[in-house]
């Protein structure tokens, strides 16, 4: 049977597609959402509906854990990074988990407890942690960078100079702490990043085997994919040496297939303009975007780190049963 001429084939409009998907019960479907777009306006009625439902599921999960029906998560409550359910800090990260898992409440619950465990394991907000000073030294090297700039899909840019990491000087754990430090700043000061996600630009210039540590790759991939509430939209590597071919099979062992498929390798930084407008591309990569270093890179003292302690940026409501708007950095959430 001959195919119909292309001009006679009727295309389905976005409105018609949404209508058909909702007829099958997929009310949350949005064909543009995977490309860094917002599914709901932040703090909209639809989003609040999901959050209220998630809080109820969390309460049910905790009740089953107390009754011995589910395994209970044992965390050290004395640690500074401990998140207590129902506090403004915990609600902020619970919402971040919901948004980063595309409003899938069951997946958000899993991520939330994974993140609570991560905070204890990696000594988040703990200035007495043995790797705290090492993390500060790594941050001062400007190894990781984030400034609020976005790619053409609206995803926020997270970049790093891979040659800046030396396993002989910094532990994989301190690198994961530094990465979390910047991601926390991004999610709190640019809350849309919780939904739109991020893309990572890795500068491989002057990279050699002395910069490679399988434990670092394993730890960072596990944190980014399973523990930290972020949506990783891809990885763009520039100045890639031929040697990278020898280590990529090892790195990919720690990646999910979706992430492996989103990796792109370029020799020329100008190729990044396929994905990022010049005005949003960091000056290190040939763009014109200049970060506000005072907000993320400078003044690594006690006062600076306290700015990222969510628990110190919020206040408990006098009426715990009443909805409360809470300001965390540039983010406003509603606790219930």
DRENSELUM-654578 format. One record per residue (C-alpha): residue number from 1; residue in one letter; x, y, z. Coordinates in steps of 0.5 Angstrom, whole numbers. Example, Ala and Ser with C-alpha at 12.3 -4.5 7.8 and 13.67 -1.06 7.14 Angstrom:
<rs>
{r 1 A {25 -9 16}} {r 2 S {27 -2 14}} 
</rs>
This chain:
<rs>
{r 1 X {0 0 0}} {r 2 X {3 7 -2}} {r 3 X {4 12 3}} {r 4 X {0 18 4}} {r 5 X {4 24 1}} {r 6 X {7 28 7}} {r 7 X {3 34 6}} {r 8 X {-3 30 7}} {r 9 X {-1 27 14}} {r 10 X {-4 31 19}} {r 11 X {0 32 25}} {r 12 X {-2 32 32}} {r 13 X {-2 38 36}} {r 14 X {1 39 43}} {r 15 X {-6 40 46}} {r 16 X {-9 34 42}} {r 17 X {-3 30 45}} {r 18 X {-5 32 52}} {r 19 X {-12 31 51}} {r 20 X {-11 23 49}} {r 21 X {-6 22 55}} {r 22 X {-10 25 60}} {r 23 X {-16 20 57}} {r 24 X {-12 15 59}} {r 25 X {-11 17 66}} {r 26 X {-4 21 65}} {r 27 X {-6 27 68}} {r 28 X {1 30 69}} {r 29 X {4 28 62}} {r 30 X {8 34 59}} {r 31 X {12 33 52}} {r 32 X {16 38 54}} {r 33 X {18 37 61}} {r 34 X {24 32 60}} {r 35 X {28 38 56}} {r 36 X {29 42 62}} {r 37 X {22 45 62}} {r 38 X {17 46 68}} {r 39 X {11 41 69}} {r 40 X {8 46 74}} {r 41 X {9 53 76}} {r 42 X {13 53 83}} {r 43 X {8 53 89}} {r 44 X {2 52 84}} {r 45 X {-4 49 87}} {r 46 X {-2 42 83}} {r 47 X {4 42 86}} {r 48 X {2 43 93}} {r 49 X {-3 37 92}} {r 50 X {3 33 90}} {r 51 X {6 35 96}} {r 52 X {1 34 101}} {r 53 X {0 27 98}} {r 54 X {7 26 99}} {r 55 X {7 28 106}} {r 56 X {1 23 108}} {r 57 X {5 18 104}} {r 58 X {11 19 109}} {r 59 X {7 19 115}} {r 60 X {5 12 113}} {r 61 X {12 10 112}} {r 62 X {14 12 118}} {r 63 X {8 9 122}} {r 64 X {10 2 118}} {r 65 X {17 3 120}} {r 66 X {15 4 128}} {r 67 X {11 -2 127}} {r 68 X {16 -6 125}} {r 69 X {13 -7 118}} {r 70 X {18 -4 114}} {r 71 X {26 -3 116}} {r 72 X {27 3 120}} {r 73 X {33 8 117}} {r 74 X {37 9 123}} {r 75 X {41 15 123}} {r 76 X {45 19 128}} {r 77 X {40 25 130}} {r 78 X {46 28 134}} {r 79 X {50 30 127}} {r 80 X {49 37 124}} {r 81 X {46 35 118}} {r 82 X {41 30 121}} {r 83 X {34 32 117}} {r 84 X {28 31 122}} {r 85 X {21 30 118}} {r 86 X {17 36 119}} {r 87 X {22 41 120}} {r 88 X {22 47 115}} {r 89 X {29 44 113}} {r 90 X {26 37 111}} {r 91 X {20 40 108}} {r 92 X {25 44 103}} {r 93 X {29 38 101}} {r 94 X {23 33 101}} {r 95 X {20 38 96}} {r 96 X {26 38 92}} {r 97 X {26 30 92}} {r 98 X {19 31 89}} {r 99 X {21 36 84}} {r 100 X {27 32 82}} {r 101 X {23 26 81}} {r 102 X {18 29 76}} {r 103 X {12 29 82}} {r 104 X {13 21 82}} {r 105 X {11 21 90}} {r 106 X {14 14 91}} {r 107 X {20 15 88}} {r 108 X {21 22 91}} {r 109 X {20 18 98}} {r 110 X {26 13 96}} {r 111 X {30 19 94}} {r 112 X {28 23 101}} {r 113 X {31 18 105}} {r 114 X {37 16 101}} {r 115 X {39 24 101}} {r 116 X {38 24 109}} {r 117 X {43 18 109}} {r 118 X {48 22 105}} {r 119 X {48 28 109}} {r 120 X {50 24 115}} {r 121 X {55 19 111}} {r 122 X {58 25 108}} {r 123 X {58 30 114}} {r 124 X {54 35 111}} {r 125 X {54 42 115}} {r 126 X {59 39 120}} {r 127 X {65 43 121}} {r 128 X {68 38 125}} {r 129 X {68 33 120}} {r 130 X {75 30 118}} {r 131 X {74 32 111}} {r 132 X {71 39 112}} {r 133 X {78 43 111}} {r 134 X {80 39 105}} {r 135 X {73 40 102}} {r 136 X {74 48 103}} {r 137 X {81 47 100}} {r 138 X {78 44 94}} {r 139 X {73 49 94}} {r 140 X {78 55 94}} {r 141 X {81 51 88}} {r 142 X {75 53 84}} {r 143 X {74 45 82}} {r 144 X {67 46 81}} {r 145 X {63 52 79}} {r 146 X {56 54 79}} {r 147 X {53 61 78}} {r 148 X {46 60 75}} {r 149 X {47 60 68}} {r 150 X {43 56 64}} {r 151 X {43 52 57}} {r 152 X {38 52 51}} {r 153 X {33 48 55}} {r 154 X {33 52 61}} {r 155 X {37 47 65}} {r 156 X {42 50 70}} {r 157 X {50 49 68}} {r 158 X {54 45 73}} {r 159 X {62 45 71}} {r 160 X {68 43 73}} {r 161 X {76 43 71}} {r 162 X {77 35 72}} {r 163 X {85 37 72}} {r 164 X {84 40 78}} {r 165 X {83 34 82}} {r 166 X {89 30 85}} {r 167 X {87 24 89}} {r 168 X {94 25 92}} {r 169 X {91 31 95}} {r 170 X {84 30 96}} {r 171 X {80 24 98}} {r 172 X {74 22 94}} {r 173 X {69 24 100}} {r 174 X {72 31 100}} {r 175 X {70 32 93}} {r 176 X {63 29 94}} {r 177 X {62 34 99}} {r 178 X {64 40 95}} {r 179 X {60 38 89}} {r 180 X {54 37 94}} {r 181 X {56 44 97}} {r 182 X {55 47 90}} {r 183 X {49 44 88}} {r 184 X {46 46 95}} {r 185 X {47 53 93}} {r 186 X {44 52 86}} {r 187 X {38 49 89}} {r 188 X {36 54 94}} {r 189 X {38 60 90}} {r 190 X {35 58 84}} {r 191 X {29 53 86}} {r 192 X {27 52 79}} {r 193 X {33 48 78}} {r 194 X {30 42 82}} {r 195 X {25 41 76}} {r 196 X {29 44 70}} {r 197 X {35 40 72}} {r 198 X {43 41 71}} {r 199 X {48 39 65}} {r 200 X {55 38 67}} {r 201 X {61 41 63}} {r 202 X {67 38 64}} {r 203 X {74 41 62}} {r 204 X {79 35 60}} {r 205 X {84 40 58}} {r 206 X {91 37 61}} {r 207 X {87 31 64}} {r 208 X {92 25 65}} {r 209 X {92 19 69}} {r 210 X {94 22 75}} {r 211 X {87 26 76}} {r 212 X {83 19 75}} {r 213 X {81 16 81}} {r 214 X {75 10 80}} {r 215 X {73 11 87}} {r 216 X {71 18 86}} {r 217 X {67 17 80}} {r 218 X {64 11 83}} {r 219 X {62 16 89}} {r 220 X {60 22 85}} {r 221 X {55 18 80}} {r 222 X {52 14 86}} {r 223 X {51 21 89}} {r 224 X {48 25 83}} {r 225 X {44 19 81}} {r 226 X {41 16 87}} {r 227 X {42 21 93}} {r 228 X {42 28 92}} {r 229 X {35 31 89}} {r 230 X {38 33 82}} {r 231 X {36 32 75}} {r 232 X {42 30 71}} {r 233 X {40 32 64}} {r 234 X {47 31 61}} {r 235 X {55 31 61}} {r 236 X {59 35 56}} {r 237 X {66 34 56}} {r 238 X {71 39 52}} {r 239 X {78 38 51}} {r 240 X {78 31 51}} {r 241 X {84 27 50}} {r 242 X {85 20 47}} {r 243 X {87 17 53}} {r 244 X {80 18 56}} {r 245 X {78 12 51}} {r 246 X {82 8 56}} {r 247 X {78 10 62}} {r 248 X {71 11 60}} {r 249 X {69 4 60}} {r 250 X {71 4 67}} {r 251 X {67 11 69}} {r 252 X {61 8 65}} {r 253 X {60 2 70}} {r 254 X {58 7 75}} {r 255 X {53 10 70}} {r 256 X {45 9 69}} {r 257 X {44 8 61}} {r 258 X {40 14 61}} {r 259 X {46 18 63}} {r 260 X {51 14 59}} {r 261 X {47 16 53}} {r 262 X {47 23 55}} {r 263 X {54 24 55}} {r 264 X {58 28 49}} {r 265 X {65 29 48}} {r 266 X {68 35 44}} {r 267 X {75 37 42}} {r 268 X {73 45 41}} {r 269 X {70 49 47}} {r 270 X {66 52 41}} {r 271 X {62 46 40}} {r 272 X {58 48 47}} {r 273 X {55 53 43}} {r 274 X {50 48 40}} {r 275 X {47 47 47}} {r 276 X {49 54 51}} {r 277 X {48 61 48}} {r 278 X {54 65 49}} {r 279 X {51 70 54}} {r 280 X {50 63 58}} {r 281 X {57 60 57}} {r 282 X {62 61 62}} {r 283 X {68 65 60}} {r 284 X {72 59 61}} {r 285 X {69 56 55}} {r 286 X {69 62 51}} {r 287 X {62 65 53}} {r 288 X {61 72 56}} {r 289 X {57 69 63}} {r 290 X {61 72 69}} {r 291 X {59 68 76}} {r 292 X {58 72 82}} {r 293 X {64 69 86}} {r 294 X {62 73 92}} {r 295 X {56 68 93}} {r 296 X {59 61 91}} {r 297 X {67 62 91}} {r 298 X {69 67 96}} {r 299 X {69 68 104}} {r 300 X {70 60 106}} {r 301 X {69 62 114}} {r 302 X {64 60 119}} {r 303 X {59 66 117}} {r 304 X {59 63 109}} {r 305 X {58 56 111}} {r 306 X {52 58 115}} {r 307 X {49 61 110}} {r 308 X {48 54 107}} {r 309 X {45 51 113}} {r 310 X {37 51 111}} {r 311 X {36 50 119}} {r 312 X {38 57 120}} {r 313 X {35 60 114}} {r 314 X {28 58 117}} {r 315 X {23 59 123}} {r 316 X {19 54 126}} {r 317 X {11 56 125}} {r 318 X {8 57 132}} {r 319 X {2 53 129}} {r 320 X {5 47 126}} {r 321 X {-2 45 123}} {r 322 X {-3 51 119}} {r 323 X {0 52 112}} {r 324 X {7 56 112}} {r 325 X {11 60 107}} {r 326 X {18 59 108}} {r 327 X {24 63 105}} {r 328 X {30 59 104}} {r 329 X {35 63 100}} {r 330 X {31 65 93}} {r 331 X {26 59 94}} {r 332 X {19 59 98}} {r 333 X {16 53 100}} {r 334 X {9 52 103}} {r 335 X {10 47 109}} {r 336 X {3 43 111}} 
</rs>
